[in-house]
Each structure stands twice: as structure tokens, then as C-alpha cells.
């Protein structure tokens, strides 16, 4: 049996940011993960977009933490010389019925503290992105892209430099209260039982199941876990855009949009495919037909045969098809009554952008000195 001050379960970008915040606050930190290394699931299978904070309801955690996280993330990347590009994006309307929705996005973003948006017309759109077909668009200059793996490696380095430790191939198999502490049982090739005063559940897709292992955690607070698979297709041939291009949002996501990597290559996605679990990460080439239809709404010149299956990621959803999208859930002892326990549910987009702010939020929820 070993003792450690704080365990963070989950070595994705959010778990790493949380562990970093705790380590920099002076806590003894152990990061554990069931897999072989950092960022092997959702964190390595996303658009790598730095979101501006445009879509989230006023007063929500998503709105507050995305805007604060964006500012912190740009500062962090620049300070450490990590790769990123503040390329900007356009959210496009292709018919008159969509224009009021652009106005609503601008109003919602302003309420969240994003004041740099402009609504532009067809002539300015063509001047900025000649390949686009749209009657109006929002231009968001503070949207960007980053190298998420380089960012996660840097967070890992920060944790280790502050004395933090990592244990991989260490799935959590049991949790129980023991006085003021939490006993954590791990499996894998080297099973262990670890006593900790603080435990933070950053297990992503596995967060609800992990919380359920702790008998003291209220059953009525356990969320439903749903899985929305997002498929991506890469574009072969000439690259048409210099900015990210987004359609007006849809119910379960932001629509099939054009993203850029740091070399300027374009890929399209994600779509929304509701699946039963988080294991199927293969991209079905047959889904390309719906991609062509969606993309040609704003880029009619997309050539036949230009899309190639790329990769897929699974969003950890707290809602199913047709249901409203909920906020992040970050719960500390004041929310569920279990001392020394913080759990994060439904940390999908904009989790990467918000990660540094989420780390600060978790430290505040622990209410530790």
C-alpha cells in the first residue's frame, strides 16, 4: 500500500491540465491511466481547434471556461514556443434563413466576452476565401489551431518538473472511502492499492463508470453516457481555404466543417454518428457521400473523388439524439457530499481549448489550501 496526496485518473489533455494545476499549487500528484501513454483517446482524435467561445449559453461553464481557457492557451503556447496558428474562421450562411442564426451567435458570444466578431457579406467573403459560396458569414479572428500532442507533452513535462508522477497500464478497479481518505485499487500488470486524500476523475468516456465504483457517490447524480462518433475525411489535391470554414451549427455538433492543420492541409469533419460504445474508430468510406453533400453547400467546386477516409473520434456525450446539449459537469465535494472527490463528466468540445481553465476550476472545487 502506498500513500500519495492526489490522484488524477485520466491522462488526456484535461487530466494533464488538472494535474498540472494541482502540482503547481504544491500538491503531490500521481496521474494514472488505463492505457499506454498520454492522450490516446479523445485528446488525439479531434480537430485541434482553439475555439473562440461562440456557441455556449451565457453563464455556462462551457462559455466561461472556453473564453478563459483560450486566453490562457494562446499565452501558454506562445510562452513555450509550441506550434499554433491564429488562422481565424468563418461561420457561413448559405441561405437567408440561416442569417438570423448568425446574429444570435454574435449576441451569445458577446455575452460570454467575445467582442471581436464581425458579420460580413458575400463580397467580403469572396475576397477572403474565393472558393466559398455564402451570402453572409461571421469572421472570428481569435479562432486557431494547435499541435495538441506537443501541448500535452509540455503539460506532462510541467507535471514531472513539479514532482508529479505517472502510472500507465493502471486501470482503476475499485474505489472506497476509508476515514478521510479514498482507497484506490488499480489493475494491470502491477496491481496496487493506493491511499489518497484527493481523487480527481478525468476519465473521459469512462468517467461515469469510474464514479460508480465509489459507493459513497450518490447514484442519482450518475449521468447517462452516450457516444457520438465523429468521422473525418482528408482532402486530396489543391487546398482551397486559408481559414477554418464552419457551417451554421447543427443539433449534436458544429456541422461538417473544414479545418486546417499547421501545414495548411484541409480535412473535413466531424459528422455525428451515434454509436453504442467507444471502441469502433474505423471510418466507413461510404459516409463520404453525405460529406460531399454537406461540403458542397458552401464549396460547390469540391471535386468528385477528392475525399479520403482519415480518422474518427468519439465525443463523451451526456445526451442522446434529439436531446439538448448539456453543460460541462465539474462536481466537487460541495456538489455531491464526498470529501476529497472531484469528477468531470461530458468534457467534450471545447475541452481542449478550455483545458487550462478547467484545471484552475478543479483546484477551486477541491477547496484546498
C-alpha positions as CSV (number, residue, x, y, z in Angstrom):
1,X,0.0,0.0,0.0
2,X,1.3,3.4,-0.9
3,X,0.2,6.9,0.0
4,X,0.0,10.0,-2.2
5,X,-1.6,13.4,-1.8
6,X,-3.7,13.5,-5.0
7,X,-4.5,11.1,-7.8
8,X,-5.8,12.2,-11.2
9,X,-7.4,9.4,-13.2
10,X,-7.1,10.1,-16.9
11,X,-4.1,11.3,-18.9
12,X,-5.9,13.1,-21.7
13,X,-5.4,16.8,-22.2
14,X,-7.9,17.7,-19.4
15,X,-6.4,15.3,-16.9
16,X,-3.0,16.6,-17.7
17,X,-4.1,20.2,-17.3
18,X,-5.8,19.4,-14.0
19,X,-2.8,17.5,-12.7
20,X,-0.5,20.4,-13.7
21,X,-2.7,22.9,-11.9
22,X,-2.6,20.8,-8.7
23,X,1.1,20.1,-9.0
24,X,1.9,23.8,-9.4
25,X,-0.3,24.6,-6.4
26,X,2.1,22.4,-4.4
27,X,0.2,19.1,-4.3
28,X,1.8,15.7,-4.6
29,X,0.2,14.3,-7.7
30,X,0.0,10.9,-9.4
31,X,-1.6,10.6,-12.8
32,X,-2.9,7.2,-13.6
33,X,-4.3,5.9,-16.9
34,X,-5.5,2.5,-18.2
35,X,-3.7,2.9,-21.4
36,X,-0.1,3.1,-22.5
37,X,0.5,6.8,-22.5
38,X,-0.9,10.3,-22.6
39,X,-3.7,11.5,-24.8
40,X,-4.6,8.2,-26.5
41,X,-8.4,8.7,-26.9
42,X,-10.5,11.8,-27.4
43,X,-7.4,14.1,-27.0
44,X,-5.7,12.7,-30.0
45,X,-8.8,12.4,-32.2
46,X,-10.2,15.9,-32.6
47,X,-9.9,18.9,-34.9
48,X,-7.1,20.5,-32.8
49,X,-9.1,23.8,-33.0
50,X,-8.6,26.6,-30.4
51,X,-12.2,27.7,-30.1
52,X,-13.1,31.4,-29.6
53,X,-16.2,30.7,-27.4
54,X,-19.0,31.5,-29.7
55,X,-21.7,28.9,-29.2
56,X,-22.3,28.4,-25.5
57,X,-25.1,29.8,-23.3
58,X,-24.4,32.8,-21.2
59,X,-23.3,31.8,-17.7
60,X,-22.5,28.2,-18.6
61,X,-19.2,26.5,-17.7
62,X,-18.5,26.0,-21.4
63,X,-18.8,29.7,-22.1
64,X,-16.8,30.8,-19.2
65,X,-14.0,28.2,-19.4
66,X,-13.7,28.3,-23.1
67,X,-13.1,32.0,-23.2
68,X,-10.7,31.9,-20.2
69,X,-9.0,28.8,-21.5
70,X,-8.5,30.3,-24.9
71,X,-6.6,33.3,-23.5
72,X,-4.6,31.0,-21.2
73,X,-3.8,28.6,-24.0
74,X,-2.6,31.2,-26.5
75,X,-0.3,32.6,-23.8
76,X,1.0,29.2,-22.8
77,X,1.7,28.1,-26.4
78,X,3.5,31.4,-27.2
79,X,5.5,31.4,-24.0
80,X,6.8,27.9,-24.6
81,X,7.3,28.2,-28.4
82,X,4.8,25.5,-29.1
83,X,3.3,25.2,-32.6
84,X,0.0,27.0,-33.2
85,X,-1.6,29.4,-35.8
86,X,-4.2,32.0,-35.1
87,X,-5.7,31.5,-38.5
88,X,-9.3,32.6,-37.8
89,X,-12.5,31.1,-39.1
90,X,-15.7,31.9,-41.0
91,X,-19.1,30.6,-39.9
92,X,-21.1,30.7,-43.1
93,X,-24.8,31.1,-44.0
94,X,-25.7,29.7,-47.4
95,X,-29.4,30.8,-47.4
96,X,-31.4,33.7,-45.9
97,X,-33.0,31.5,-43.2
98,X,-29.6,31.0,-41.6
99,X,-28.6,34.7,-41.3
100,X,-30.6,35.3,-38.0
101,X,-28.8,32.3,-36.5
102,X,-25.5,34.1,-37.2
103,X,-26.9,37.2,-35.4
104,X,-27.8,35.0,-32.5
105,X,-24.3,33.5,-32.3
106,X,-22.7,37.0,-32.3
107,X,-25.1,38.1,-29.4
108,X,-24.3,34.9,-27.4
109,X,-20.6,35.3,-27.9
110,X,-20.7,38.9,-26.8
111,X,-22.5,37.8,-23.6
112,X,-19.6,35.4,-23.0
113,X,-17.0,38.2,-23.5
114,X,-16.1,37.6,-27.2
115,X,-16.2,41.0,-28.8
116,X,-14.1,40.6,-31.9
117,X,-16.7,39.1,-34.3
118,X,-18.0,40.7,-37.4
119,X,-20.8,39.8,-39.8
120,X,-19.7,40.1,-43.4
121,X,-21.4,39.9,-46.7
122,X,-20.9,37.9,-49.9
123,X,-18.3,40.3,-51.5
124,X,-16.0,40.3,-48.4
125,X,-16.4,36.5,-48.1
126,X,-15.2,36.1,-51.7
127,X,-12.3,38.5,-51.1
128,X,-11.2,36.5,-48.1
129,X,-12.0,33.0,-49.4
130,X,-12.7,33.0,-53.2
131,X,-13.8,29.3,-53.2
132,X,-16.6,29.9,-50.7
133,X,-20.3,30.2,-51.7
134,X,-22.1,32.0,-49.0
135,X,-24.4,35.0,-48.6
136,X,-23.1,36.0,-45.1
137,X,-20.6,34.9,-42.6
138,X,-19.2,35.6,-39.1
139,X,-15.5,36.2,-39.1
140,X,-13.8,35.0,-35.9
141,X,-10.2,36.2,-35.7
142,X,-9.3,34.6,-32.4
143,X,-10.0,31.0,-33.6
144,X,-6.9,29.0,-34.3
145,X,-5.3,25.5,-34.4
146,X,-2.5,23.9,-32.4
147,X,-0.4,20.8,-32.2
148,X,-2.3,19.0,-29.4
149,X,0.3,16.4,-28.9
150,X,3.1,18.9,-28.4
151,X,0.8,20.7,-25.9
152,X,0.1,17.5,-24.0
153,X,3.8,16.6,-23.9
154,X,4.5,20.1,-22.5
155,X,1.9,19.6,-19.8
156,X,3.4,16.3,-18.9
157,X,6.8,18.0,-18.6
158,X,5.3,20.6,-16.3
159,X,3.8,18.0,-14.1
160,X,7.0,16.0,-13.8
161,X,9.1,19.1,-13.2
162,X,6.8,19.9,-10.3
163,X,7.4,16.5,-8.8
164,X,4.3,14.7,-10.3
165,X,4.4,11.1,-11.2
166,X,2.7,8.9,-13.9
167,X,1.5,5.3,-13.9
168,X,0.2,3.8,-17.2
169,X,-1.5,0.5,-17.8
170,X,-3.2,1.1,-14.5
171,X,-7.0,0.9,-14.8
172,X,-9.0,1.8,-11.7
173,X,-10.8,-1.3,-10.5
174,X,-12.1,-0.1,-7.1
175,X,-12.7,3.0,-5.0
176,X,-13.8,3.2,-1.4
177,X,-13.8,5.7,1.4
178,X,-11.5,5.0,4.4
179,X,-11.9,7.7,7.0
180,X,-10.8,10.9,5.5
181,X,-9.1,9.2,2.6
182,X,-10.0,7.3,-0.6
183,X,-8.6,3.9,-1.3
184,X,-7.8,3.4,-5.0
185,X,-7.4,-0.1,-6.4
186,X,-5.7,-0.4,-9.8
187,X,-5.3,-3.4,-12.1
188,X,-3.0,-4.0,-15.0
189,X,0.4,-5.8,-14.9
190,X,1.3,-4.3,-11.4
191,X,-1.9,-4.1,-9.3
192,X,-1.8,-1.8,-6.4
193,X,-3.9,-0.2,-3.6
194,X,-3.2,3.4,-3.1
195,X,-4.4,5.7,-0.3
196,X,-5.0,9.3,-1.3
197,X,-6.6,12.4,0.3
198,X,-7.8,13.8,-3.1
199,X,-9.1,12.0,-6.2
200,X,-10.0,13.7,-9.5
201,X,-11.9,11.7,-12.1
202,X,-10.8,12.9,-15.5
203,X,-11.5,9.6,-17.2
204,X,-13.4,11.0,-20.2
205,X,-15.6,8.3,-21.7
206,X,-15.1,6.2,-18.6
207,X,-15.9,8.9,-16.1
208,X,-19.4,7.8,-15.2
209,X,-18.4,4.2,-14.8
210,X,-15.4,5.2,-12.6
211,X,-17.6,7.4,-10.4
212,X,-19.9,4.4,-10.0
213,X,-17.1,2.4,-8.4
214,X,-17.2,4.7,-5.3
215,X,-20.1,3.5,-3.1
216,X,-20.3,6.9,-1.4
217,X,-21.0,8.7,-4.7
218,X,-24.8,9.4,-5.0
219,X,-26.3,7.1,-7.6
220,X,-28.8,9.7,-8.6
221,X,-26.0,12.0,-9.8
222,X,-24.5,9.4,-12.2
223,X,-25.2,10.6,-15.8
224,X,-26.1,8.6,-18.8
225,X,-23.1,8.2,-21.1
226,X,-23.7,8.4,-24.8
227,X,-21.3,8.2,-27.6
228,X,-21.3,10.4,-30.7
229,X,-18.7,9.3,-33.3
230,X,-17.2,12.0,-35.4
231,X,-15.7,10.9,-38.7
232,X,-13.1,12.9,-40.6
233,X,-12.1,12.9,-44.3
234,X,-9.0,14.4,-45.7
235,X,-8.9,16.5,-48.9
236,X,-6.6,15.3,-51.7
237,X,-5.3,17.8,-54.2
238,X,-5.4,21.6,-54.1
239,X,-6.1,23.1,-50.7
240,X,-8.9,25.7,-51.1
241,X,-9.0,27.7,-47.8
242,X,-6.7,29.8,-45.6
243,X,-9.1,29.8,-42.7
244,X,-11.4,27.3,-40.9
245,X,-14.8,27.2,-42.5
246,X,-17.8,26.2,-40.4
247,X,-21.5,25.9,-41.5
248,X,-24.2,27.1,-39.1
249,X,-24.3,24.7,-36.2
250,X,-26.5,21.6,-36.0
251,X,-28.1,19.8,-33.1
252,X,-25.3,17.5,-31.9
253,X,-22.3,19.3,-33.2
254,X,-20.9,22.2,-35.3
255,X,-21.6,20.5,-38.6
256,X,-19.1,19.2,-41.2
257,X,-16.5,21.9,-41.3
258,X,-13.2,22.5,-42.9
259,X,-10.3,22.5,-40.6
260,X,-6.6,23.2,-41.2
261,X,-3.5,21.6,-39.8
262,X,-0.4,23.6,-39.1
263,X,0.9,22.8,-42.6
264,X,-2.3,24.2,-44.2
265,X,-3.8,20.9,-45.2
266,X,-7.6,20.7,-45.1
267,X,-9.7,17.9,-43.6
268,X,-13.4,17.8,-43.2
269,X,-15.5,16.7,-40.2
270,X,-16.7,15.6,-37.9
271,X,-20.1,14.4,-38.7
272,X,-22.4,12.9,-36.0
273,X,-22.8,9.1,-35.9
274,X,-24.4,7.8,-32.7
275,X,-22.8,4.5,-31.6
276,X,-23.2,2.0,-28.8
277,X,-19.7,2.3,-27.3
278,X,-16.3,4.0,-27.8
279,X,-14.5,1.1,-29.5
280,X,-15.2,1.5,-33.2
281,X,-12.9,4.1,-34.6
282,X,-12.9,3.0,-38.2
283,X,-14.1,5.5,-40.8
284,X,-16.6,3.9,-43.2
285,X,-15.8,5.1,-46.8
286,X,-19.5,5.1,-47.6
287,X,-20.0,8.1,-45.3
288,X,-18.2,10.2,-47.9
289,X,-21.5,10.6,-49.8
290,X,-23.0,12.7,-47.0
291,X,-19.8,14.7,-46.7
292,X,-19.9,15.7,-50.3
293,X,-23.5,16.8,-49.9
294,X,-22.7,18.9,-46.8
295,X,-19.5,20.4,-48.1
296,X,-20.9,21.4,-51.4
297,X,-23.4,23.6,-49.6
298,X,-20.5,26.0,-49.1
299,X,-17.9,24.8,-51.5
300,X,-19.7,23.7,-54.7
301,X,-16.4,23.1,-56.5
302,X,-15.4,20.2,-54.4
303,X,-14.2,17.6,-57.0
304,X,-15.5,14.1,-57.1
305,X,-13.2,11.6,-55.5
306,X,-11.3,14.2,-53.5
307,X,-12.2,12.9,-50.0
308,X,-10.2,10.1,-48.4
309,X,-11.2,8.5,-45.0
310,X,-8.9,9.9,-42.3
311,X,-9.7,9.2,-38.7
312,X,-12.6,9.1,-36.2
313,X,-13.1,10.3,-32.6
314,X,-15.8,9.6,-30.0
315,X,-17.4,12.5,-28.1
316,X,-18.3,11.7,-24.5
317,X,-21.9,12.9,-24.6
318,X,-24.3,13.4,-21.7
319,X,-27.3,13.4,-24.0
320,X,-28.7,11.3,-26.8
321,X,-30.0,12.0,-30.3
322,X,-32.5,14.9,-30.4
323,X,-31.9,16.0,-26.8
324,X,-30.5,19.4,-25.8
325,X,-26.8,19.6,-25.3
326,X,-25.9,20.0,-21.6
327,X,-23.1,21.9,-20.0
328,X,-19.9,20.5,-18.7
329,X,-20.3,18.9,-15.3
330,X,-17.5,19.5,-12.8
331,X,-18.5,18.4,-9.4
332,X,-16.6,18.8,-6.1
333,X,-17.5,17.9,-2.5
334,X,-19.9,20.8,-2.3
335,X,-22.0,19.2,-5.1
336,X,-22.1,15.5,-4.1
337,X,-21.0,15.4,-0.5
338,X,-18.0,13.1,-0.9
339,X,-14.9,14.8,0.7
340,X,-11.8,14.8,-1.5
341,X,-13.5,13.7,-4.7
342,X,-13.9,15.7,-7.9
343,X,-15.4,14.3,-11.0
344,X,-15.7,15.6,-14.6
345,X,-18.5,14.5,-16.9
346,X,-19.2,15.3,-20.5
347,X,-15.9,17.2,-21.2
348,X,-16.2,17.2,-25.0
349,X,-15.6,20.3,-27.2
350,X,-14.4,22.9,-26.2
351,X,-12.5,20.8,-23.6
352,X,-9.1,21.1,-25.4
353,X,-9.4,24.9,-25.6
354,X,-10.7,25.1,-22.0
355,X,-8.3,22.7,-20.5
356,X,-6.0,25.1,-18.6
357,X,-9.1,26.9,-17.2
358,X,-10.6,23.6,-16.3
359,X,-7.5,22.8,-14.3
360,X,-7.9,26.0,-12.3
361,X,-11.6,25.3,-11.8
362,X,-10.9,21.9,-10.4
363,X,-8.4,23.3,-7.9
364,X,-11.1,25.7,-6.7
365,X,-13.7,22.9,-6.4
366,X,-11.3,21.0,-4.2
367,X,-11.3,23.9,-1.8
368,X,-7.8,23.0,-0.6
369,X,-5.1,25.3,0.8
